[in-house]
Amino acid sequence: MLKTIQIYSFRISLILLLLVASSQAEETFVGDWTLIRERSSEIDLYETVSLNIQLTGANLTLIQKWGTGRSYIDTLKIKVDGSALTVPIKSRIFPTNVFMGLSMPVGKVKKVSARWEIPKKKLIINEAYDILGSQGANALSIVHTYQFTPNQEALIYRIERSSRQTGPAIKYLFKRTGTRNVCYMELEDDWKIDSKLSTNALLISLQGLANQNGPQLYFIYPKTWDYRFTPPIFEFLKNDRFFSFTQLSTAEQALNKFKDQIKGYVVWDKSVRTSLIVAYTVAGLEKAVVVSEEQLPLMEKLGIKAVEDFRGKFTGQTDVQIYTWAYEKYWPRCSKEYIVWLGGEHGNIMKPGVADWGIMKQAFFNDLSTRETDVEEYTLAKKILSEMKPLSFVFGWHSYKKDKEREHVKLTSSFALRVEGLHTLPNMSFSSQVPVSPGFKFKNKHNLVPGKQYMPEKKVYIACIQTDCLGLGAWTQPGRGEIPYAWEVTMNWVWLAPAMMEYFYSQATPNDYFIGSLSGPGYMYPKAIPKKYLPEVIKIARDLMQQLDLNVFEIMDYSEGATVEGNSDLPREIVDAYYQGMPDAIGFANGYAPSYTFTSKDGRPFISYDYYLSPSRPEADAVADLQELASINAKRPYFLLLHVRQWSDITRVKGILDKLGPEFEVVPLDIFLKMAGNQPTFKERFKE
């Protein structure tokens, strides 16, 4: 197992090295550049400009082509050493704005010089000549600046003319020609089997194929989608990462665009919901799109051939019968490192957002029950999971109809597998292939000042942590940044969706503090993990924390039931394992609803939640709850760790906290933990 992990780590390291080498090779201006029109000054008649830059030693050739069909080409050959060159003027065209009454003096000359201000990264070209206006000649000097953007992924071209003293700057933004030209679609908010699920299901399967060899197709999901970030990530990719998006409007248009990636189609039976889940397994193995019966004429029109037809195949069969057949037929060819539970909604609705990723990874799809009393489904689920490689991934989510989250995660953890939810996780086949900007470093908003002492006063200190990780709930809602707030980070996104993680880090305010979660490198229950794997689980989680600049870790374990009817506390040996495996962590948070495990070692506290803020709890009641907790826990300081359900926006949370009174103080989580470690007033407690 360790050898497998080392090989995996080596492959990731090699990929990163290749990406760095590639970016370094492109850190010169040499090559062709295409204008990003929506980020550039308006060009009237010609509408666009492209660049071709050639550099040999100090010899520069710069070709500007203004326009496409109707065009003007300006070629400059010069030494980049600051020496002046006299260049004859052969055309009267003033290309940046032909609608101004200005004319170049044909037959005259212009003086030109070029120099590097930053070697190979910022080029300055100076021009001087007499421009002709309606009143005759007028001396004009121009400074042309070519400079990389800070992330070195685009080129900025600025023009400063001595004659232009007002108005916005003249600025053009370029990306390398032929790069980051991709497509996008907006999915309809209709996931009903008897309505438009078939269209969305087809498109999501197409996405998994279209993105096989690079990010090519991105989806903007509806506003009601679990993950609310697809629109802002779209804007981030366009504005900060310089992707050019072409919209596709229909399934036929999308199929035509990516037809070369499609090897066939598989027909699912709309009268047997589970047939669609099995069809996604086939789609990954056979490079096929999933279609329903009414879409067959479109397949014929496009000349796409059938690879499997499930109409009538599973009529009258139970899920366990269907999945047993699929297991016997397809499991040997499927990945043993990725599997998808396509659960969540049930009945007439299915939301297969993660299916593109499962198709790309040739995963086995199912929604088997992990409830022990569902003997047949549980037995098959257990058998399949037992044949996965330990420390591999279970994507998607359990079925809301069949079992509970805690049953699902308990079973997966018993095989040392890492859950990465939800079934609605979008665009992973795209996002997994967009690296962070060259030179970008994940930097958390730490509040602790090295060497400073943090001693608490006789107060009630509150720290807020948002549930259910980034992307769900409050990040895009009102109030973020107004109060100190901690966010659970889906740590695997550092490799699963690196640019998306960059978006969250780059958007963070000084009040947004990130913490690692949840129990491991993915969602796991430590009490259910085999003891021989727990140290490796913690080590991988620690490595991810270091990459993401995190120093607080959160643990949750519902393997023995939820807090109310079960026992979510941890035994001493597991708590000690986290302390030993994460020596750089300044503290740990535990639970979801309130839990009761507390300790502190060397000033590093292990604190369970004392309050869970439900989105349905009236504000006045929540205020009274917190005040009552402070009354019962009368010793000061009192450290009250607050878990906020993701559907509560921060404006609501702040409104509650503002009503608590002067004895209460909301502080950043890292300061909260440092003070609690210096003066722990909680009683040490472990699972008995």
N, C-alpha and C positions, 0 to 999 in steps of 0.2 A: 504493500500500500504506500509506504513512504517513497519507494522508487517511482510509483505512478505519479505521486504528488510532485516529486522532484522533476520528472519529465515535463509535467504540466507547467510548473513554474519556469522551467528552462524555455519552453515554447513561448510563454507569455513574455519573458525577458527578451527573447530573440526578436519577437514581433515589435516590441517597444524600441529595441536598438535599430531595427530596420526603419521604423518610422522616424526616429531621430536622425538617422543617416540621410534619409530621403529629404527631410526638411532642411538639413544643413546643406545638402547639395543644391537646394533651390534658393538659398539665401543670397543669390545674386540676381541682377535684373535681367539676365540673359533669357531670351525666349519671346513667345507671343503672349500678348495681354489683351483681354476682352473687357470692355467697359461694363460696369454694373450701373445701368442707367438710372435706376431708382435711387441710387446713393450719390449721384453726380449732378453737377450743374447742367442746366438745360442747354442742349445744342439744337439750334433752330432747324435750318434746312437739312443739314447732314444727319442729325439725330443721334449719331454715335461716332466714336473714334476708337481705333485699335492701335496697338503699339507692337512693333517688332524691334527688339533691342539685341544688338550683337556687340560683344566686347572681346577684344584680343589685346591683352596687356593694357596699355593706355589708350588704345584705339577704340573709339566708340562709333557704332553706326546706329542711328536712331531713326526709325521710319514711323511716321504718323500717317494713318489712313483715316481721313474724315469722310464718313458716309460709307455706304455699301455699293449699290448700283450706281447712283450718282455720287461721285466721290472725288476727293482731292488728296493727293499723296505728297507729303513733305519729307524729304530725306536729308538727314544731317550726318556728315562724317567729320569727326573731330577728335583731337587728343584730349584726354581728361587729365590735364596737368596744369590748368590755369592759364595757359598761353592763349593769346587772342588769334582769331582766324577771321579772314575776310571772305564772306560768302556772297556770291552774286544772287540778286533777286530776279527770278524768271517768271513769276506769276503774280498777278495783282490780288489774288484771293487772300482775304483776311479770315481764316477758316473758323475761328472760335465764334464769330458772329457775322455772317455774311449779310445780315439785314441792317447792320450799321453802315453808314456811308463812309467807309474807310477803305483805302486801297493801298496795297503794297507798291512801292516805287520801282516798277520794272526797269531794269537796266542799271539800277543803283546797286549798292552793296549794303550788307549788314555786318556788324562786328559781333563775333560770337566767341565765348570762352566757356570752358566746362571744368568743374573740379568736384572731387569727392569731399563732402563735409564729414561724412562717416563712411569709411571705406566699404564699398559695395552695398551700402544700405541707404545712403542719402546723397543724391546727385544734384548739383546746382549748375544750371546753364544760364548764362547771361547773354542777352541780345540788346543791340542798340542800332536804330535806324530811324529814318525820317518817314513817318506815316503821312499819307495824303488824305486830307479832308477837303470839304468844299471850299475852305478858305486857303488851301494850299498845304505846304509841308509843315510838319511839326515834329520836333525831336521826341522820340519815344524810347524808353528803356524797359525791358521786360526781364523778370526773374522767373525761370522755370525750375520748379523743385520736384524731384521724383524721390519718394521716400516710402519705405515699407511701413505698414501698420505695425503697432506694437507686437502683435502676435505673428508678424512676418508672413501672413497668409494672403495679403493683398498689397497693392501698390497705389499710393496716393500721388496724383499729379496736380500741383498747384501752379496757377499763373498769377503773377503780380505785375500789373502794368503801372508805370508812373502816371499815366493819364487817368487812372480809375481810383478815385479816392473815397467813393461811397458804395453802399450796397453790399450784398453778400460776397464772400470770397468765391473766386472761380476755382473749382475743385472737382477733379474727376477721380473716381475709384475704379481700379482694375483688378481682375483676378486672372490667373493663368488660363489661357485659352484651352477649352476642352475639359475643364475641371468643374466638378460640383454642379453640373447641369442635371437636375433631377425632376421628378414629377410628384405631384401631390393630388389627393382627392379629399373631398369632404364627405364623410359617411353620414347617411341618414339615420335619424334616431328611431329606428323601427327594427326590432329584433324578434318579431313574432314569426313563428314557423309558417303560419297561414297568411303572412303578409310579405315583408321585404327582407326577412332573414336570409333567404336564398341569395339575394344580390350581395348583401354584406359578407356572407359566408364565402361566396365565390371570390370577392375582391380580397379578403384577408388571405385566402389560399394563394391567390395570385401574388400578393405581396411577398409571401415566403419564397416564391420562385424568382420573382423579379430582383430580389435583393441577394441572390445567391453569390454573385460575384462583385458585390459592392452596393452601397446605399443608392437605390434608384427610385423607390416609391415610398412616400410618406403619407400617412393618413391624419387628417384633423378630425377628431372624434367629437360627438355632440357635447353640449354644455352639461348634460346630465350624466356623462360618463364618470365612473369612479375616479379615474385619474384625470384631473382637470388641467393638466399641463400641456396637452398637445398643441393648443393655439400659441401659448407663449414660447414653447420650445421651437415651434415653426418660425416665429419672429426672430428668435435668437439665432437659429441656423441661417436665416436670410440676412440679418443685419450685422451679426457679429462673426459668423463663420463663412459668410459670402457664398452661400448656396443660391443658385438661380432655380426657381421653381416654375414649372409649367403645369398648369392645372389640366387634369383629365376629368371629364364630366360624366361619362357613361362607362358601364362595364365593357361594352364593345370597344370603345376607344382604348381603354386600358389593356384589354386582351390583344388588340392589334399592336399596341406599342411594345408589349413584352412577349409577343408570340414566340419568339425564338427561344425563350426560356421554358416554354411549356412542352412537355412530352405527351400529354394526353389529358383525359378527364375521367373522374369517377363520379357516378351518379348515386346520390343518397336518396332515401325513401322518406318523403315528408310525413308519411303515416307512422314511421318508426324513428323517433327522435334520435335514438342512440346510433342509428346508421350514419348520421352526420359525423359523430365523434370518431367512429371507425374510419370513415372516409378521409378524415384528416391524417390518420396514420398512413393510409395508402398514398395520399397526396405527397407526403414527404419522401416515401420510398420510391415512388414512380415519377416524381416531378410532374404531378398532375394538379389540375384545379378541381374543386368540388362543385358540382352542379346539381340542380334538381330537374325534374322532368321537363318543366316548361322552358328550360334554358337549352335543351338539346338542339333546337333549330339554329341557335346562335353558334353552337359548336360545329354543326354541319356547315354553316355558312363560312366559318373561319378555317375549316379543314382540320380541326383538332379531333383526334381519334380517341375512342373509349379504351380505358385500361381496366375498368371494373364497373359493374352495375349492380347496385344493392336493392333495386326495386323488387319487392316481394321476397327478397332473400331472408329477411328476419321476421317476417309476419308471424305473430303469435309467440315469439320467443321472449324469454326474460333477458334482462341485462346480463346476468351471469352467463347465460348460454351464448349470447352474442359475443361477449368479451372473451369467453373461453375459445370460441372459434377464431376470433381475431388473434388471440395469444398464440394459438397453435400455428396459424398461418403466417403471421407477420413478426412476432416477437423475435425470432432468431436474427432477423435483419435489422432490427431497431437498435438505436443507441442504448447503451447501458450506463451512460453518464447523464442523460437527460430524459425525463419522462414528464408527461403533461396530464394533470387531472383537470379535465375540462368540465368543471362543476359550476358552482354558483347557482344562478337562477335555474328553474326547472319548468316542467310543463310545456307551455306553448312558447316559452322564451328561451333563447340561448344567446350569450354574449361572448363569442370566442375570440376575444382580443389578443390572447397570447398565441393563437394558432399559427401565426406567421413564423414565430420563433421555433415552435415545435416542428413545423414542416422543414425549416432550414436545418434543424439538428436531427432530423429523421427520428423523432421521438414517437413512442407509443402513447396514444391518446386513450383516456378512459375517464369514467366518473364513478368507479366502484366505491361501494360503501366501506368505510373503515370502522364501522361499529361492530363489536364482537358478536352481538346477538344476530346480526345479519350474516349468518354463518357462511353461506356459500360465497357471497361477494367478498366478505372479509378474508376468507381463506385464499381466494384468488388474488386479491390485492396484496396480501402478505407474501404469497409465493412470488409475485412479480417484483415486489420491492426487495425481496431477499436476493434476487438475481441482479440487482443493480450494484455497481461498484460503490463501496463505502465512500462517503464524503461527496457523492454526486448530487444532482439537483432534481427536485420535484417542483416543476413549474405549475402554474395554475392554482386551482383552489378546490376544496371539497364541495360536494353537492349540498346545497341548503336543504334539500328534501330528504337526504339519506342519513346524514350523520352530522356531528359537530366538529368545529375547528379543532378542539382539543383532542378528539379521537384521531383525527387525521394526522396531526403533528406528532402525537404520541407514537403512532405506528411508524411514521417515517423516521422519527428520531431513533427508534429502537434498532434501525439499520444504519444509523449514523448518516442519514441523508438530510439534505438542506432544502427546506421549503422556500421558494421564491414566488410569492403570490403577487397579484391575484390572477384569476382567469381573464380579467379585463386588462392586464398589463399590455400597453399598446406599443407598436412600432419597434419591437426589440430587434427584428431582423435588420432594420435600418440603423437604429441607434447604436447597436453593438459595433458598427463599422465606422463610426465617426470618432476619431481620437480627440483628445483635448488639444487646444491650441499649442503650437510649439512653444516650449518654455513655461507653460502654465503650471503652477504649483497649487495644490489644494491647501489653502490656509484658513484655519478656523478662526473665529472671532473670540480669542481667549481674553479673559478679563483679569486674570491673576498677574500681578507684577512681581517678577522674580525678586526675592529678598524681602518683600513687604510682609509684615505680620497682619493676619486677619483674625482678630479676636472679636467674638460676638458681644453685643450688648444684651440687656435683659429685654428681649423682644421676641416676637413670633416671626420667624423668617420663612418665607414661602419661595419655592422655586417651581416653575411651571415646565412640564414636559408634554409635548404634543404626542398623541398616540398615532400609531399606524403609519409611521414613516413619511418621508417626503412624497409630495405629489398627490397625496390624498387630503382633501379638506382644505385647511386654513391657509396654506402657503400663498395662494392667489387671492385670498379673501381680505376684507378690510381689517386694518389695525396692525398688520405686521410691521415690526420695528418700533412700536410705541412703548412696549415694556420688554424687560428681559424675558427671553423665551428660548427653550431648548427643543430641538427637533431630532427625532430618531432618524438616523441615516440608513438607507438600504445599501449596505456597504458593498455588495457585489456589483452595484452599478458602476463602481470604479473601472471595471472591465466590461460589464454588460452594456453600459450606456455612458461611456466616459464624458462625452460632450454634454449630455443631459446633466450629469453631475456637475460639470463645469458651470452650467447655467445656474444651478442652485447656489453654488459657492459664490459666483460672481454677482448674484442678486442679493446676497445676504447683507443685512444691515448690521451695525455694531451690536444690536440687541439680539441677533439671531445666532444661537450657539448650537453646534452640531454634536451629537453623541452617537456612539456605536450601538448597534442592536442587530439581532435580538437573540441573545443567549449564545450565539455562535456566528459563523460566517454565513448567515442565512437564519431563517426562523427554525429554532430547535428547542427541545425540552431537555435540559441537562440531566434530570433524574432518569430519563428514558434512554439516554445515549449509553451504549455499552462502555464500561469503565475504561477499556483499553483504548477507546477512541477519543475520550474527553480531552486529554492533553493536546492531541493534534487538532481537535476542533478549536480549542482556545488559542492555540498557536496561529492557526490560519486567521482567526478573527483579529488577533493582535497585529498580524502583518497588514491586514486591511486597514486597521485603525491608524497604523503608522503612515500608510500611503495617504490617508485622508486627514491627517493631522487631528486625530481625535484622542482625548485622554479620559473620557468617561464612558463606561459601558453599562448597558442595560440588559437585565436578565428577566425572563418570564418562564414559568413552568406550570402548566395546567395538566400535567400528565396524571395527577391524582385528583383531577376535578378542579373546577373553578373555585375562587376564594370562598364563596358562600356555602356551597354544598361539598366542597372538597378541601384540599390542602395544597396551597400554592407556595408553601415555605420550603426552604432548602436546608439540607443537612450540612453540618459543619464541614465535612470532607469536600463537598462540592464548592462551598464558598471558599475554602482554602485553595482549591484548584484554580479558581479565578485569580485570587491574590497572587499565587505563585506564577501563573502563566501570563499575567498582565502586570508586571512590576512598574510599568510607566503610567498606569491608570491612577488618577488622583481620587477616584471613588467609583462606586457602583450604585445603580438604581435597580430596584427589584419589584416585579409584580405588574399588574395591569389595573384591576381594582385593588383595593387595599390588601397588602400582605403584611407579614409579621416577622420577617427575618431582619435582624439588625446586628451589626458589630462594627468595630473599627480597629484597624491595625496600622501602626506607625503613622497615624494622622490621616489614614485613608478610610473613609467611612463606607459601610455597606448599608444603604438605607432603603427600606421598602416604602411604597406609597401609603400615605395616610388618608388620601382623598382622591376619589375619581369623579370628575365633573362630567356628568351625563349631559348630552345636548338638550334633553327634555326637562332637566331640572330647572324650575323657576328661579330667577336670579335672587329673589328675596330668600328663598329656601336655602340656596347655596351659601349665601352670606351667613345665614343663621347656623348652617352646618359647620362652617369654618370657625365661627366664633365659639360654638359649643366645643369643638375639638380643642381649641385654645384654652377653654375653661377646664376641661378634663385633664389636659396635659399642662398643668399649671406651672411647672418648673420652667424657668427662663435661663437661657434661651430655649425656645421650642422650635425644632426644625420640622416643618410641614412640607412634605414633598407631594406635589399636586399633579395628577395625570389628567390631561384634558382630552376628551374624546374629539376626534378630528373634525367633526361637523360643527364644533363651536368655534366661531371666528374670534380673533383676538380682541376685537372691539367689545364683544360680549364678556370675555374673560376679564378685561380691564375694568368694565363696568362693575363687575362683582367685586374685584379686589379693591377698587376705590372706595367701596362702602364699608370696609372692614374696620376702619379706625386707625388711630396713630400708633397703636402698639404693634401693628402688622407692617412688615416691610418686604416687598418683592425684590429679590436679588438675583443676579445671574447664577446659573447652576454651579459653575466652577467655584465661585466665591462661597456659595451656600455650602458646598461640600468641604471646602477648606475650613470654614468656620466650624462646621459640624465635627470635622476631624480633630480640630484643636480643642473643642469643648463638647464632647458627646454627652447629651443629656438623655438619650434613649437607652433603654435596657437591652443588653445583649440577649439575643434570642435566635434559636435555630429550630429546625424541624426536629421534633423528638422522635 
